[in-house]
Amino acid sequence: MCFRITASGVHIWQENRTEGASLYFADPNGHKLEIHVSDLHSRLDAIKREPWDGLEIFM
């Protein structure tokens, strides 16, 4: 799926810097999207270890 997205010529707005595989791209209207491959537990552990500015976790 990621190959089809990148082959379509979308704007990639960020390189992956998180655990797991991610693709950061903008849709035709400029909305920033992320496709992330991981499980919820792994993702939450990673962001709790290294949170970024403005991060809010709602559970």
Backbone as numpy.savetxt, mean C-alpha at the origin, in Angstrom:
# Nx Ny Nz CAx CAy CAz Cx Cy Cz
-2.09 -9.80 -11.38 -2.92 -8.61 -11.38 -2.05 -7.35 -11.38
-1.01 -7.30 -10.57 -0.16 -6.10 -10.50 0.47 -5.79 -11.85
0.85 -6.84 -12.58 1.44 -6.61 -13.90 0.44 -5.91 -14.81
-0.82 -6.34 -14.78 -1.83 -5.72 -15.64 -2.05 -4.26 -15.25
-1.98 -3.97 -13.95 -2.16 -2.58 -13.51 -1.00 -1.72 -13.98
0.23 -2.17 -13.76 1.38 -1.37 -14.17 1.48 -1.27 -15.69
1.10 -2.33 -16.40 1.14 -2.32 -17.87 0.12 -1.34 -18.45
-0.89 -0.98 -17.66 -1.91 -0.05 -18.16 -1.42 1.39 -18.18
-0.24 1.64 -17.59 0.33 2.98 -17.62 -0.07 3.87 -16.46
-0.61 3.28 -15.37 -1.00 4.09 -14.22 0.21 4.74 -13.58
-0.04 5.79 -12.82 1.02 6.48 -12.09 1.32 5.73 -10.79
2.55 5.24 -10.64 2.99 4.61 -9.39 3.49 5.75 -8.51
2.84 5.97 -7.35 3.15 7.15 -6.55 4.06 6.87 -5.37
4.38 5.62 -5.09 5.28 5.32 -3.97 5.86 3.93 -4.18
7.12 3.78 -3.79 7.75 2.46 -3.79 7.37 1.73 -2.51
7.34 0.42 -2.55 6.99 -0.37 -1.38 8.08 -0.27 -0.32
7.69 0.14 0.91 8.63 0.21 2.03 8.11 -0.55 3.24
7.04 -1.29 3.08 6.43 -2.01 4.20 6.66 -3.50 4.07
6.35 -4.21 5.15 6.43 -5.66 5.07 5.35 -6.13 4.10
5.58 -7.24 3.46 4.62 -7.73 2.48 4.75 -6.99 1.17
4.16 -7.53 0.16 4.21 -6.90 -1.16 3.09 -5.87 -1.29
3.42 -4.70 -1.80 2.43 -3.64 -2.01 2.66 -2.98 -3.36
1.58 -2.49 -3.93 1.64 -1.67 -5.14 0.84 -0.41 -4.85
1.49 0.74 -4.98 0.87 2.04 -4.72 0.66 2.74 -6.06
-0.58 3.01 -6.41 -0.86 3.62 -7.70 -2.04 4.57 -7.59
-2.18 5.43 -8.59 -3.30 6.37 -8.63 -4.28 5.93 -9.72
-5.57 6.03 -9.41 -6.58 5.70 -10.42 -6.72 6.87 -11.40
-7.52 6.73 -12.44 -7.64 7.81 -13.43 -8.11 9.14 -12.86
-8.79 9.13 -11.70 -9.25 10.36 -11.07 -8.24 10.93 -10.08
-7.09 10.27 -9.95 -6.04 10.76 -9.05 -6.12 10.23 -7.64
-7.08 9.32 -7.34 -7.17 8.74 -6.00 -6.00 7.80 -5.78
-5.31 7.94 -4.65 -4.18 7.08 -4.34 -4.67 5.78 -3.72
-4.21 4.66 -4.28 -4.64 3.35 -3.85 -3.44 2.48 -3.52
-3.67 1.49 -2.66 -2.64 0.51 -2.34 -3.25 -0.88 -2.40
-2.56 -1.78 -3.08 -2.87 -3.20 -3.01 -1.77 -3.81 -2.16
-2.15 -4.47 -1.08 -1.17 -5.03 -0.14 -1.44 -6.51 0.05
-0.37 -7.31 0.01 -0.48 -8.75 0.19 0.21 -9.12 1.50
-0.59 -9.46 2.48 -0.09 -9.87 3.80 -1.31 -10.30 4.60
-1.10 -10.66 5.84 -2.26 -10.91 6.68 -2.39 -9.78 7.69
-3.57 -9.60 8.25 -3.85 -8.48 9.13 -2.92 -8.47 10.35
-2.67 -9.61 10.94 -1.82 -9.70 12.14 -0.40 -9.19 11.83
0.15 -9.64 10.72 1.50 -9.22 10.32 1.56 -7.72 10.05
0.54 -7.21 9.37 0.49 -5.78 9.05 0.39 -4.93 10.31
-0.49 -5.30 11.23 -0.65 -4.54 12.47 0.62 -4.59 13.33
1.26 -5.74 13.42 2.52 -5.84 14.16 3.57 -4.89 13.58
3.68 -4.85 12.26 4.68 -4.00 11.61 4.41 -2.52 11.86
3.17 -2.08 11.78 2.90 -0.65 11.97 2.94 -0.24 13.43
2.72 -1.19 14.34 2.88 -0.87 15.77 4.36 -0.72 16.12
5.23 -1.50 15.46 6.68 -1.38 15.70 7.23 -0.08 15.11
6.74 0.32 13.95 7.24 1.51 13.26 6.08 2.35 12.73
5.35 3.02 13.63 4.22 3.84 13.15 4.71 5.06 12.40
3.90 5.57 11.49 4.24 6.78 10.76 3.42 7.95 11.28
3.88 9.15 11.01 3.20 10.37 11.48 1.75 10.38 11.00
0.85 10.68 11.92 -0.56 10.80 11.59 -1.31 9.49 11.57
-0.65 8.37 11.85 -1.29 7.07 11.83 -2.32 6.97 12.95
-3.51 6.53 12.61 -4.55 6.23 13.60 -5.06 4.83 13.29
-5.12 3.99 14.30 -5.64 2.64 14.15 -6.98 2.56 14.86
-8.01 2.20 14.14 -9.35 2.06 14.70 -9.71 0.58 14.68
-10.05 0.04 15.83 -10.43 -1.38 15.90 -11.74 -1.55 16.58
